[in-house]
Amino acid sequence: MNAASGAAVVVGVDGSPSSLRAARLAAAEAARRDRPLRVVHGFIWPLLRVPLGPAAGAPPGAGLREQAGQLVADAVAEAEQAAPGLRVTGEIIDGEAAAVLVGESPTAVLVVVGDRGLGGFGALVLGSVAVQVAAYADCPVLVARGAARPGGPVVVGVDGSALSRAAVEFAADAAATRGVALRAVHAYRHPASAGPGDMQPLVYDEDRLRGEEQRVLADSLAGVGDRWPQVPVEAVVAHRRPVAALTDASRDAQLLVVGGRGHGELTGLLLGSVSHAVLHRADCPVAVVRAPA
């Protein structure tokens, strides 16, 4: 996480209801972290060389840039209402949405986006914007979706990789700032459930396999109790597919945290089916955390 002094939480907005929800979520995150909030809009129209001002005879404020200014102002007002006293600024930045947000990320502590949008932020979950921002941002990315549950735990998906360790630390810190429990979920599949063509042993010890998976989770949580002693930790080893386990865990959670890449079922999280499935199905906001370079 970017911990530079003065680093802001950044939220991308486009005027959609989803982006206003993202602005409220981002305001809450900024207030928890005692950070300022930057509301930004990726203004793509100059790249397309279309007229930006109002057409002849149009009323004042009808131009594209004026409309962009209004949607930023609306999102700033939404954030200020959600977190009174928070320092909030807004800016229109010429460029494509993903590029703008990635460009903001080196000096941000967190980038927040909605799960659906208009214009430059359209098709966030299914399209290229989410993939590009989560894959290339230099800070964690938080997707606003699902239900708000202030008393719910923070859930983190664990696969034993170095990256999932970064996700665990992000999640533990999030749980500490919220004053809630941390639930770490490590899902694994039976060797016989692998796809055809995979070479798997015909005989294995289920108890031994589960013990190995429990050790993976324990190793990933090592030191969490020392650094965040105030956070109750629940360790869950699930003999099932990770998407199903994380989706179920999200139903009473206030935040789900996953790593950007990992081993096993979480491999290729950003580009493969797991990320799309989690972002589609999770019933709470989802944070994607990439390990520092």
N, C-alpha and C positions, 0 to 999 in steps of 0.2 A: 504494500500500500504506500502511496506517496504521502509522506508525513512532513513534507517541507512546510516551514512556517508560512501561514497565510494561504495554503492550498485550499481551493474551494471545492464544494460539491457542484457539479455541472449537470443541468438537465436540458435535454433537447425537447423543443416544443414545436408544434405545427398547427395549433388551434383546435385539434380534435379533443373530444372528451377524454380519451386515453392519455393524451399529453398533459391535460390539466390535472388528471389524477397523478401522473408522474411528477408534476410540479409540487403537489401536496406531499407526496412521499419524499421527494428530494428535500423539501423544506424541513420535514421531520428529521431526516438524516443529518442535515447540516446543523440543526439545533442540537442534536445529541452530541455531535462532534465539536461543537463550538466553532464552526467554520462558516464563512460566507457562502452564499448561493449565487451561482451564475445561471441565468436563464438565457439560452441561446437558440436561435432559429437559423437553420441552414437555408440560405436564400439562393435557390438554384437558378432562378430566372435570368440573371445576367449571363450565365454560361450558355443559355439558349438564345441569347440575343433577341429577346422580345422587349417591347416597350414597357417601361417600368412605371411611368407616370399615368395619370388618368387620361382617358380618351377625351377628345374635344367635346365639350358640352357636358361632361360627366361631373357629378357633384364632388366637392373636395373630399379627399380621403379615399377615392375610388381606385387609385393606382395600386399596383402590386406591392411596392415598397411601403406605401402607407398602410395597406392591409397587414403586411408583415409586422410593422411597428405596433399595430393594434393588438395582434395576437400575442406578441411578446409582452405588451403592457398588461393584457388580461392574465397571462400566466404569472407575471410578477405579483399582481394583486392577489391571485389565488394563493401563491406561496406566502405572501405577507399575512394573509388572513389565517393560514394554517399554522404559522409560527410567528406570532407577534413579537416584534423586537429583533427579528432576524435581519441581518444585512443582506439585501437582495438587489442584484443588478441585472439588467437585461441588455442583450445585444443581438443585432442582426449581422450575420457573417455570410458574405458571399461564398457560395460553394455547395457541393452536394452534401446531403445530410451526414452520411457515414464519414466522409472526409473531414467535415467540420468537427464532429465529435471526437474522432481520433486525434485531430489536431489540438483539441482542447485537453486531451487526456494527460500529456506529460506534466502539466501543472495542476492537475485535478487530484483530489483525494478519492473521488467516486464520480462515475458518469451514470446518469439515470435516464431511462427512456421508457415510453409506454409500449404496451404489447400490440397495439394497433394504431394506425395513424393515417394521415392524409399527406398528399404531396410527397416531399422528400423523405418522410418517415413512413410511407405506406408499406404495407405487407411486411411489417417489422419481423414477425416471427418466421414467416416462410421465405422471405426474400433475402437479398444480399446485405441489407443494412445491419441486421442483427449479427450476421456472421462476421462481417468486416469489423464492426465496432468491438465485439467480444474477442475476436481473434487478434486484433492489432492495437487495441487501447493499452496504454501504459498504466492503467489503474483498473480496479474492479469495475464491472458494469452491472447495474441493477435494473432489472426489467420489472416494471410495475404491472402487476396482474393479480387476479384472485381476490380473496377477501381480506379485510383488515381484522387482525386478531391481536390486540395489544397484549393479552395475557398468554398467548401461545408461545411454545418454545421456538428456538432457532434450530433448524435441522440442517445437517451437513452430510453430504454424500462422501464416503471414504473408500478409496480403492488401494491404499498402501503406497501410492507414488509420492514423490517429493512434492508434486503439485497439489495433491490432496492434503498434504500437510499445510500448505499455504491456505487452502480453503478452510481447514480446521481452525487455524489461527484467526482468520477473518471472522469465522462464525463464533468462536469463543469471545472475541472482543465485542462482536455485535450483541451476544447474549449478555455480557457484562454491562454494556451501556444501557440495555433495555431492562435489566434486572430480572431476567428469565432463565430458564434451564436451557442447556445445550443437549440436543439429541443427535448422536453420531450414528449413521446408518451405513453398514457395510453389507452389500448384497452379493451373493455368489450363486452360481448355478452348479447343479450336479454334473460331474464329468460326462455322464451319459447323455446330457442335454445338448452337448455341442453339436454343431452342424455335421452333416455327412461328409466323410472324407477326412475329418480330424482324427488323428491317432490318439486314442484314449485307452487307458488300462481297462481291461475287462473286469478286474476285481480291485476294489478299493475299500478302505475302512471309513465309513461315514463319520464315526466319532473322531477319528484322527483328522479327517478333512475339516470338520467343523472346528476342531481345536486349532488347526493352522489358521483358519479364517479369523477366529477370535484373537489370535496373536497379532495378525495383521492390523486389526482394529486397535488393539491395546497399544501397539507400537506407534500408531498414528496419533494416539491421544496422549502419549508420554509427555509429561511436563505441563499439560494443560491445567491440572489441579494446582500446581505450584504458581503458575503465572496468573491464573484467574481463580483463586480459592473460593470466591463468593459465588461461583457458577456451578450449580448442580449439573452433573454430566450423566446422561443415560446412553449406554453403549448397546446398540442393537445389531445383531448379526442375523441377516435374513436369507434363508435358503430360497431365493426367488430371483426373478429378473430385476435389475436395478431400477428400470423405469417404473415398474409397478411398485416397488418398495418405496421409492422416493415420492411418487405421486400420492400413495396412501399416507405417507408421513406428512405431506404438505397440508392435509385436510384439517389438521388442528394446529398448524404452525403459523407463525407470523412472518417467517423468512426461511427460504430454502437456499442453501449455498452449495455450489458445485465447482469443481476445478475445471479449467479450460481444456486440459488434456490429462490423460492418465493411462493406467494399465487396464487390461481386461475389458470389462463391459463399458468402462468410461473412456476407452481409447477413442480419440477423434471426437470428443464431446461436442466441439463447436461445429463440426462439419457433418457429423453423422446423424443417425436416427435418434440416438439417445437425447441429444440436446433439443432437437425439434420436438420430440415427444414430451420431455419435461416442460419445455416452454409452453406447449399446447395444453398440457394436462394439469400442471401444478396449480393448486388452489391458494397460492400465496405468492408474494413477490419472489423473484429468483435472482440471486447474485451469482455472476460468473467471475471466478477469480483465477488469474493467471500468475504463475510464479515469476518473481523478478528475474530479469535477464542476467 
